[in-house]
Amino acid sequence: VSKTENEAALQEELRMMVNAEFLFQTGAPPDSRYVFKHILMQETAYDSLLKRTRTQLHAQVAEILEQEFPDERERHPQKLALHFGEAGVADKAIPYWMMSCKLSLDTFANLEAIEQANAALKLLARTPDSVQRGSTEITLRMMRGKALVATRGYSDPEVERNFVAALALCEQIGDPPELFQLLVGLWMNFFISGELDHSLALARRLVRIAEKESSPPKIVQAKYCHGFTLYSIGDYNRAREVLEASIAAEAAGFDFASESASGDDTRTHTRCALALVLWHLGHLEKATSLAHEGLEMARDTGHPYAMIFTEFMNAYLDLLRGDHEQAAVHAEAVIRLAEDNMFGFWLAFGKYFLAWSTCEAGRSGSDDEKRQRINKMIAGLDAFYATGAGGLSSPLSLQIVEGLIRTGELAGAEERLSAIEEKLRASNEQQFIHELTRYRGRVAQAKGDTQKAEELFEAALRSSREAGSVSLALRAATDLAKLYADGGNDQAASQLLEAAYGDLPEHERA
């Protein structure tokens, strides 16, 4: 590139620049590395060149790297992307930016992947409009979307904008191969944002595409999306059927991460989603076993996003089961993975579960300690809401209500219950909506209004049973039985619990 006479002349030029303290040298020639002593020196030298000269030098560097240094081309394609880009050779720079982005995604360097995809998109915008340009942009936005999901979470507005822009290009081009994965990305965004009507429509569209193509990875992914959405709207039995069909569609020899918008194995997600459904249906041991199976599968893949998702889902199930010790173990893993991989979206969840596991929903410690722990839970949940997310959060918020009731902050509990109800009604999220009635009964009981508490517990028991949630019905029956027992009616309490436990599968009743 320097066009000096020979190697000796080049080394002499470099030696003079080192002696003049423009450059620092490490290593002995010819294996030396040189850096400018100060960034301002580099900028001054660069800016002193004519634009035409700079362009020519960038082109020379890029061409020599491409032709004579294949190892650099394969290991550091961003170097060629940068130089070809600065040389104005977009048709070569863009493929190298795409190679760089893929390498970053493969090594979970998600922030770098976003920057590389952005650089490619910026260059692409300057090229003539064409079908090829549209196809390239779709691919870039798919890669960018994976990195955005990992760093900012499913519900970040930029995630939606990215996938919507790619989907619009798909509509222009026709049905490119990336269409399915783009719809998965949009489903994730709507699902976690709490827009369940949109996510249900997208899930059904995914199922139609997958079944038409008879692709096992697509069928597994589509039915996972559909089943998890059905769970969120409170259709437990149908959710179980669809999620079990997702697992049944698994077959050897396929890549089940290939259709995931987050780039990890969908099979780990399906098992954790089905675990939540089975908990509602009273299959408590099977739910725990399935969630653990999903976590082990994620660990086997070594994919950090699969691991953080399954750790979170296990903590979530532990919260439903009331297992504070195990929730703490999974919460610490979520926090560690979030910090190590810059998964900011998940950090709030980890901190919430860690606070809950030490708080025990207000059961122990002094009043000040209880309040501090509840405040940490509130802070964790508020940080989650600040990302634009809302889905799956109702049982977390209800545990804060539990703590407020136990610390006697009944007005705060009622206010939070109203906020939860407003959020659930707006999103059509139904899987825990029956708990609002039960907790209102708990508030009435704490106020001494046993008649109202009894009416509310009975209503919660009735609606939970009608919806098919054995576990939520059992919670309502337990609260009602305690109310009967406190009033001296042990027989009614015993009969009620016997009936409630009778709804559990036989092996679970112990």
C-alpha positions as CSV (number, residue, x, y, z in Angstrom):
1,V,0.0,0.0,0.0
2,S,2.8,2.4,0.9
3,K,4.5,1.9,-2.5
4,T,7.9,2.3,-1.0
5,E,10.9,0.9,-2.9
6,N,11.3,-2.2,-0.9
7,E,10.9,-3.7,2.6
8,A,14.0,-2.0,3.8
9,A,12.8,1.4,2.7
10,L,9.5,0.8,4.3
11,Q,11.1,-0.2,7.6
12,E,13.3,3.0,7.5
13,E,10.2,5.2,6.9
14,L,8.4,3.5,9.9
15,R,11.6,3.8,12.1
16,M,11.7,7.5,11.4
17,M,8.0,7.9,12.4
18,V,8.6,5.9,15.6
19,N,11.7,8.0,16.5
20,A,9.7,11.2,15.9
21,E,7.1,9.8,18.3
22,F,4.2,9.8,15.8
23,L,3.9,6.0,16.2
24,F,4.3,3.4,18.9
25,Q,5.9,0.1,17.8
26,T,5.4,-3.3,19.4
27,G,7.2,-6.4,18.2
28,A,10.2,-6.7,15.9
29,P,10.1,-6.4,12.1
30,P,8.6,-7.9,10.0
31,D,6.1,-8.8,12.7
32,S,5.7,-5.4,14.1
33,R,2.4,-3.6,14.9
34,Y,2.1,0.2,14.9
35,V,-0.4,2.6,16.4
36,F,-0.6,6.4,16.5
37,K,0.7,7.9,19.7
38,H,-2.6,9.9,19.9
39,I,-5.9,9.7,18.2
40,L,-5.6,13.4,17.3
41,M,-2.4,12.6,15.3
42,Q,-4.3,10.0,13.3
43,E,-7.2,12.3,12.7
44,T,-4.9,15.2,11.6
45,A,-2.9,12.9,9.3
46,Y,-6.1,11.5,7.8
47,D,-7.8,14.8,7.3
48,S,-4.7,16.3,5.7
49,L,-5.2,13.9,2.7
50,L,-7.3,14.9,-0.2
51,K,-10.6,13.0,-0.3
52,R,-9.5,11.4,-3.6
53,T,-6.3,10.2,-2.1
54,R,-8.1,8.7,1.0
55,T,-10.5,6.9,-1.3
56,Q,-7.6,5.4,-3.3
57,L,-5.7,4.3,-0.2
58,H,-8.8,2.6,1.2
59,A,-9.4,0.8,-2.1
60,Q,-5.7,-0.3,-2.2
61,V,-5.8,-1.7,1.4
62,A,-9.1,-3.5,0.8
63,E,-7.9,-5.1,-2.5
64,I,-4.6,-6.2,-1.1
65,L,-6.2,-7.7,2.0
66,E,-8.7,-9.5,-0.2
67,Q,-6.2,-10.8,-2.7
68,E,-3.1,-11.6,-0.6
69,F,-4.3,-12.1,3.0
70,P,-7.2,-14.7,2.9
71,D,-6.8,-15.4,6.7
72,E,-7.5,-11.7,7.5
73,R,-10.5,-11.8,5.1
74,E,-12.0,-14.8,6.9
75,R,-11.2,-13.8,10.5
76,H,-11.6,-10.0,10.3
77,P,-14.0,-9.2,7.4
78,Q,-14.9,-5.9,9.1
79,K,-11.5,-4.6,8.0
80,L,-12.4,-5.2,4.4
81,A,-15.9,-3.9,4.9
82,L,-14.6,-0.7,6.4
83,H,-12.0,0.0,3.7
84,F,-14.3,-1.0,0.8
85,G,-17.0,1.2,2.3
86,E,-14.6,4.2,2.6
87,A,-13.5,3.5,-0.9
88,G,-17.1,3.8,-2.1
89,V,-17.3,0.2,-3.3
90,A,-20.6,-0.6,-1.7
91,D,-21.2,-3.9,-3.6
92,K,-18.1,-5.3,-1.9
93,A,-18.4,-3.6,1.5
94,I,-21.9,-4.8,2.2
95,P,-21.1,-8.6,1.9
96,Y,-18.1,-8.1,4.2
97,W,-20.3,-6.2,6.7
98,M,-22.8,-9.1,6.5
99,M,-19.9,-11.6,7.1
100,S,-18.8,-9.5,10.1
101,C,-22.4,-9.4,11.5
102,K,-22.8,-13.2,11.2
103,L,-19.5,-13.8,13.0
104,S,-20.5,-11.4,15.8
105,L,-23.9,-13.2,16.1
106,D,-22.2,-16.6,16.2
107,T,-20.0,-15.4,19.1
108,F,-22.8,-13.5,20.8
109,A,-21.1,-10.1,20.3
110,N,-24.5,-8.5,19.8
111,L,-23.6,-4.9,20.2
112,E,-21.0,-5.3,17.5
113,A,-23.5,-7.1,15.3
114,I,-25.9,-4.2,15.6
115,E,-23.2,-1.7,14.6
116,Q,-22.1,-3.9,11.6
117,A,-25.7,-4.3,10.4
118,N,-26.3,-0.6,10.7
119,A,-23.1,0.1,8.7
120,A,-24.3,-2.2,5.9
121,L,-27.8,-0.8,5.9
122,K,-26.4,2.7,5.6
123,L,-24.4,1.8,2.5
124,L,-27.3,-0.2,1.1
125,A,-29.6,2.8,1.2
126,R,-27.2,4.6,-1.2
127,T,-27.5,1.8,-3.9
128,P,-30.2,1.7,-6.6
129,D,-33.5,0.2,-5.7
130,S,-33.9,-3.4,-6.9
131,V,-35.2,-6.8,-5.9
132,Q,-31.6,-7.8,-4.9
133,R,-31.3,-4.7,-2.7
134,G,-34.6,-5.6,-1.0
135,S,-33.6,-9.2,-0.4
136,T,-30.2,-8.0,1.0
137,E,-32.0,-5.6,3.4
138,I,-34.3,-8.3,4.6
139,T,-31.3,-10.5,5.5
140,L,-29.6,-7.7,7.2
141,R,-32.7,-6.8,9.2
142,M,-33.1,-10.4,10.3
143,M,-29.5,-10.4,11.7
144,R,-30.0,-7.0,13.2
145,G,-33.2,-8.2,14.8
146,K,-31.6,-11.1,16.5
147,A,-29.0,-8.8,18.1
148,L,-31.6,-6.2,19.1
149,V,-33.8,-8.9,20.7
150,A,-30.8,-10.1,22.7
151,T,-29.6,-6.7,23.9
152,R,-32.9,-4.7,24.2
153,G,-35.5,-7.4,24.7
154,Y,-38.5,-8.5,22.6
155,S,-40.6,-5.5,23.2
156,D,-38.2,-2.6,22.4
157,P,-39.8,-0.2,19.9
158,E,-36.7,-0.6,17.6
159,V,-37.3,-4.3,17.5
160,E,-40.8,-3.8,16.1
161,R,-39.6,-1.1,13.7
162,N,-36.9,-3.3,12.4
163,F,-39.1,-6.3,11.7
164,V,-42.0,-4.2,10.3
165,A,-39.6,-2.6,7.8
166,A,-38.4,-6.1,6.8
167,L,-42.0,-7.4,6.5
168,A,-42.9,-4.5,4.3
169,L,-40.1,-5.5,1.9
170,C,-41.3,-9.1,2.0
171,E,-44.7,-7.9,0.9
172,Q,-43.1,-6.1,-2.1
173,I,-40.9,-9.0,-3.1
174,G,-43.4,-11.8,-2.5
175,D,-42.7,-14.6,0.0
176,P,-38.9,-14.7,0.5
177,P,-37.5,-17.5,2.8
178,E,-37.0,-14.9,5.6
179,L,-40.7,-14.2,5.9
180,F,-41.4,-16.9,8.4
181,Q,-38.7,-15.8,10.8
182,L,-39.7,-12.1,10.4
183,L,-43.2,-13.1,11.5
184,V,-41.7,-14.9,14.5
185,G,-39.8,-11.7,15.4
186,L,-43.0,-9.7,15.2
187,W,-44.9,-12.3,17.2
188,M,-42.3,-12.1,20.0
189,N,-42.6,-8.3,20.0
190,F,-46.4,-8.3,20.3
191,F,-46.5,-11.2,22.8
192,I,-44.1,-9.6,25.3
193,S,-45.6,-6.2,24.7
194,G,-48.9,-7.6,25.8
195,E,-50.7,-7.2,22.5
196,L,-52.1,-10.7,22.5
197,D,-54.8,-10.2,19.7
198,H,-52.0,-9.3,17.3
199,S,-49.7,-12.1,18.5
200,L,-52.5,-14.7,18.2
201,A,-53.2,-13.6,14.6
202,L,-49.5,-13.9,13.8
203,A,-49.2,-17.3,15.5
204,R,-52.1,-18.7,13.4
205,R,-50.4,-17.3,10.2
206,L,-47.2,-19.0,11.2
207,V,-49.0,-22.3,11.7
208,R,-50.5,-22.1,8.2
209,I,-47.2,-21.4,6.6
210,A,-45.4,-24.2,8.6
211,E,-48.0,-26.8,7.8
212,K,-48.1,-25.9,4.2
213,E,-44.3,-26.4,3.9
214,S,-44.2,-29.5,6.2
215,S,-41.0,-28.2,7.8
216,P,-40.3,-29.7,11.3
217,P,-38.4,-26.6,12.5
218,K,-41.2,-24.3,11.3
219,I,-43.9,-26.5,12.7
220,V,-42.1,-26.6,16.1
221,Q,-41.7,-22.8,16.1
222,A,-45.2,-22.0,14.9
223,K,-46.9,-24.3,17.4
224,Y,-44.8,-22.9,20.2
225,C,-45.9,-19.4,19.3
226,H,-49.5,-20.5,19.0
227,G,-49.5,-22.5,22.2
228,F,-47.8,-19.9,24.3
229,T,-50.3,-17.3,23.1
230,L,-53.2,-19.6,23.9
231,Y,-51.8,-20.0,27.4
232,S,-51.6,-16.3,27.9
233,I,-55.3,-15.8,26.9
234,G,-56.2,-18.5,29.5
235,D,-57.0,-21.4,27.1
236,Y,-55.0,-23.9,29.1
237,N,-56.3,-27.2,27.5
238,R,-55.9,-26.0,24.0
239,A,-52.5,-24.5,24.8
240,R,-51.4,-27.9,26.1
241,E,-52.6,-29.7,23.0
242,V,-50.7,-27.3,20.7
243,L,-47.5,-27.3,22.7
244,E,-47.5,-31.1,22.9
245,A,-48.0,-31.1,19.2
246,S,-44.9,-28.9,18.9
247,I,-42.8,-31.4,20.8
248,A,-44.3,-34.3,18.8
249,A,-43.1,-32.6,15.6
250,E,-39.5,-32.7,16.6
251,A,-37.4,-35.0,14.4
252,A,-33.7,-35.9,14.2
253,G,-31.4,-34.2,11.8
254,F,-33.0,-30.7,11.8
255,D,-31.7,-27.4,13.2
256,F,-34.4,-26.2,15.6
257,A,-32.7,-22.8,16.1
258,S,-33.0,-22.0,12.4
259,E,-36.5,-20.4,12.6
260,S,-36.1,-18.7,15.9
261,A,-35.9,-14.9,15.8
262,S,-33.6,-15.0,18.9
263,G,-31.3,-17.6,17.3
264,D,-31.6,-20.3,19.9
265,D,-33.2,-23.7,20.0
266,T,-37.0,-23.4,20.1
267,R,-37.4,-26.8,21.7
268,T,-36.1,-25.4,25.0
269,H,-38.7,-22.7,24.9
270,T,-41.5,-25.1,24.2
271,R,-40.8,-27.2,27.2
272,C,-40.8,-24.3,29.5
273,A,-44.0,-22.9,28.1
274,L,-45.7,-26.3,28.4
275,A,-44.5,-26.5,32.0
276,L,-46.5,-23.3,32.9
277,V,-49.6,-24.8,31.3
278,L,-49.2,-28.1,33.2
279,W,-48.9,-26.2,36.4
280,H,-52.3,-24.7,35.9
281,L,-53.7,-28.1,35.0
282,G,-52.4,-29.5,38.3
283,H,-49.6,-31.6,36.8
284,L,-47.1,-30.1,39.2
285,E,-44.3,-32.8,39.1
286,K,-44.5,-33.0,35.3
287,A,-44.3,-29.2,35.1
288,T,-41.1,-29.0,37.2
289,S,-39.5,-31.9,35.3
290,L,-40.3,-30.4,31.9
291,A,-38.9,-27.0,32.9
292,H,-35.7,-28.6,34.1
293,E,-35.5,-30.6,30.9
294,G,-35.7,-27.4,28.9
295,L,-32.9,-25.9,31.0
296,E,-30.6,-28.9,30.5
297,M,-31.2,-28.8,26.8
298,A,-30.3,-25.1,26.8
299,R,-27.1,-25.8,28.7
300,D,-26.2,-28.5,26.3
301,T,-26.5,-26.1,23.4
302,G,-24.3,-23.5,25.2
303,H,-26.4,-20.7,23.7
304,P,-26.5,-17.9,26.3
305,Y,-30.0,-16.7,25.2
306,A,-31.4,-20.2,25.5
307,M,-29.9,-20.5,28.9
308,I,-31.1,-17.1,30.2
309,F,-34.6,-17.8,28.9
310,T,-34.9,-21.2,30.5
311,E,-33.3,-20.0,33.8
312,F,-35.9,-17.2,33.8
313,M,-38.8,-19.7,33.1
314,N,-37.6,-22.0,35.9
315,A,-37.6,-19.0,38.3
316,Y,-41.1,-18.1,37.1
317,L,-42.3,-21.6,37.8
318,D,-40.6,-21.6,41.2
319,L,-42.6,-18.4,42.0
320,L,-45.8,-20.2,41.1
321,R,-44.8,-23.2,43.2
322,G,-43.7,-21.0,46.1
323,D,-40.1,-22.4,46.1
324,H,-38.0,-19.4,47.2
325,E,-34.7,-21.2,47.5
326,Q,-34.7,-22.6,43.9
327,A,-36.0,-19.2,42.6
328,A,-32.9,-17.6,44.1
329,V,-30.6,-20.0,42.3
330,H,-32.2,-19.4,39.0
331,A,-32.4,-15.6,39.6
332,E,-28.7,-15.4,40.3
333,A,-28.1,-17.3,37.0
334,V,-30.3,-14.9,35.1
335,I,-28.4,-11.9,36.6
336,R,-25.0,-13.4,35.8
337,L,-26.0,-14.3,32.2
338,A,-27.5,-10.9,31.7
339,E,-24.4,-9.1,32.9
340,D,-22.0,-11.3,31.0
341,N,-23.8,-11.0,27.7
342,M,-25.3,-7.5,28.0
343,F,-28.8,-8.8,28.0
344,G,-30.2,-5.7,29.6
345,F,-33.9,-6.8,29.2
346,W,-33.4,-9.8,31.4
347,L,-31.5,-8.0,34.2
348,A,-34.7,-6.5,35.6
349,F,-36.3,-10.0,35.8
350,G,-33.3,-11.5,37.6
351,K,-33.4,-8.7,40.2
352,Y,-37.1,-9.1,40.7
353,F,-36.9,-12.8,41.4
354,L,-33.9,-12.4,43.7
355,A,-35.8,-9.8,45.7
356,W,-38.9,-12.1,45.8
357,S,-36.9,-15.1,46.9
358,T,-35.5,-13.2,49.9
359,C,-38.7,-11.3,50.6
360,E,-40.9,-14.5,50.8
361,A,-43.8,-12.2,49.9
362,G,-43.5,-10.4,53.2
363,R,-43.5,-13.4,55.5
364,S,-40.3,-12.7,57.5
365,G,-38.1,-10.0,58.9
366,S,-38.9,-6.6,60.4
367,D,-41.4,-4.2,58.9
368,D,-38.6,-2.1,57.5
369,E,-36.9,-5.2,56.0
370,K,-40.1,-6.4,54.4
371,R,-40.8,-3.0,52.9
372,Q,-37.3,-2.7,51.5
373,R,-37.6,-6.1,49.9
374,I,-41.0,-5.2,48.4
375,N,-39.5,-2.0,47.1
376,K,-36.8,-4.0,45.3
377,M,-39.5,-6.2,43.7
378,I,-41.3,-3.1,42.6
379,A,-38.1,-1.6,41.2
380,G,-37.4,-4.8,39.2
381,L,-40.9,-4.9,37.8
382,D,-40.9,-1.2,36.9
383,A,-37.6,-1.7,35.1
384,F,-39.2,-4.5,33.1
385,Y,-42.2,-2.3,32.2
386,A,-39.8,0.5,31.2
387,T,-38.6,-1.7,28.3
388,G,-42.1,-1.5,26.9
389,A,-42.9,-5.1,28.0
390,G,-45.9,-6.3,29.9
391,G,-46.7,-9.8,29.0
392,L,-46.4,-12.6,31.6
393,S,-45.9,-10.1,34.4
394,S,-49.3,-10.4,36.2
395,P,-48.2,-13.1,38.8
396,L,-45.1,-11.0,39.5
397,S,-47.2,-8.0,40.2
398,L,-49.6,-10.1,42.3
399,Q,-46.7,-11.2,44.5
400,I,-46.2,-7.5,45.3
401,V,-49.8,-7.3,46.3
402,E,-49.2,-10.4,48.5
403,G,-46.4,-8.5,50.3
404,L,-48.4,-5.3,50.7
405,I,-51.3,-7.3,52.3
406,R,-48.9,-9.0,54.7
407,T,-47.4,-5.6,55.7
408,G,-50.9,-4.1,56.2
409,E,-50.6,-1.7,53.2
410,L,-54.1,-2.5,52.1
411,A,-54.7,0.8,50.1
412,G,-51.5,0.2,48.2
413,A,-52.6,-3.4,47.5
414,E,-56.0,-2.3,46.2
415,E,-54.4,0.4,44.0
416,R,-52.0,-2.2,42.5
417,L,-54.9,-4.7,41.9
418,S,-56.7,-2.0,39.9
419,A,-53.6,-1.3,37.8
420,I,-53.1,-5.0,37.1
421,E,-56.7,-5.4,36.1
422,E,-56.5,-2.4,33.7
423,K,-53.4,-3.8,32.1
424,L,-54.9,-7.3,31.7
425,R,-58.1,-6.0,30.3
426,A,-56.2,-3.9,27.7
427,S,-54.0,-6.8,26.6
428,N,-56.6,-9.7,26.8
429,E,-54.2,-11.6,29.1
430,Q,-56.3,-14.0,31.0
431,Q,-54.1,-16.8,32.5
432,F,-54.0,-15.2,36.0
433,I,-57.0,-12.8,35.9
434,H,-59.0,-15.0,38.4
435,E,-56.3,-14.2,41.0
436,L,-57.5,-10.6,41.1
437,T,-60.8,-11.7,42.7
438,R,-59.0,-13.9,45.2
439,Y,-56.6,-11.1,46.2
440,R,-59.5,-8.7,46.6
441,G,-60.9,-11.3,49.0
442,R,-57.7,-11.3,50.9
443,V,-57.9,-7.5,51.2
444,A,-61.5,-7.8,52.4
445,Q,-60.5,-10.4,54.9
446,A,-57.6,-8.2,56.2
447,K,-60.2,-5.4,56.7
448,G,-62.4,-7.7,58.7
449,D,-65.2,-8.0,56.1
450,T,-65.5,-11.8,56.2
451,Q,-68.8,-11.9,54.3
452,K,-67.3,-10.0,51.3
453,A,-64.1,-12.1,51.5
454,E,-66.2,-15.3,51.4
455,E,-68.1,-14.0,48.3
456,L,-64.9,-13.1,46.5
457,F,-63.1,-16.4,47.3
458,E,-66.2,-18.3,46.1
459,A,-66.2,-16.2,42.9
460,A,-62.5,-16.8,42.4
461,L,-62.9,-20.6,42.9
462,R,-65.8,-20.7,40.5
463,S,-64.1,-18.7,37.7
464,S,-60.8,-20.6,38.1
465,R,-62.6,-24.0,37.8
466,E,-64.6,-22.8,34.8
467,A,-61.4,-21.7,33.1
468,G,-59.8,-25.0,33.8
469,S,-56.9,-23.9,36.1
470,V,-56.8,-26.5,38.8
471,S,-53.9,-24.8,40.7
472,L,-55.7,-21.4,40.8
473,A,-58.9,-23.1,42.0
474,L,-56.9,-24.8,44.7
475,R,-55.5,-21.5,45.8
476,A,-59.0,-20.0,46.1
477,A,-60.3,-23.1,47.8
478,T,-57.5,-22.9,50.4
479,D,-58.2,-19.3,51.2
480,L,-61.9,-20.1,51.5
481,A,-61.2,-23.1,53.7
482,K,-59.1,-21.0,56.0
483,L,-61.9,-18.5,56.3
484,Y,-64.3,-21.3,57.2
485,A,-61.9,-22.8,59.7
486,D,-61.3,-19.3,61.3
487,G,-65.0,-19.1,61.7
488,G,-65.2,-22.5,63.4
489,N,-66.6,-24.4,60.5
490,D,-64.0,-27.1,60.2
491,Q,-66.3,-29.5,58.5
492,A,-67.1,-27.1,55.6
493,A,-63.3,-26.4,55.3
494,S,-62.5,-30.1,55.1
495,Q,-65.1,-30.8,52.5
496,L,-64.0,-27.9,50.4
497,L,-60.4,-28.9,50.4
498,E,-61.2,-32.5,49.8
499,A,-63.1,-31.5,46.6
500,A,-60.4,-29.1,45.5
501,Y,-57.6,-31.6,45.9
502,G,-59.8,-34.2,44.1
503,D,-59.4,-32.1,41.0
504,L,-55.6,-32.8,41.0
505,P,-54.3,-35.8,39.2
506,E,-54.2,-38.7,41.6
507,H,-50.4,-39.0,41.9
508,E,-50.3,-35.2,42.8
509,R,-52.7,-35.3,45.8
510,A,-50.1,-36.1,48.4
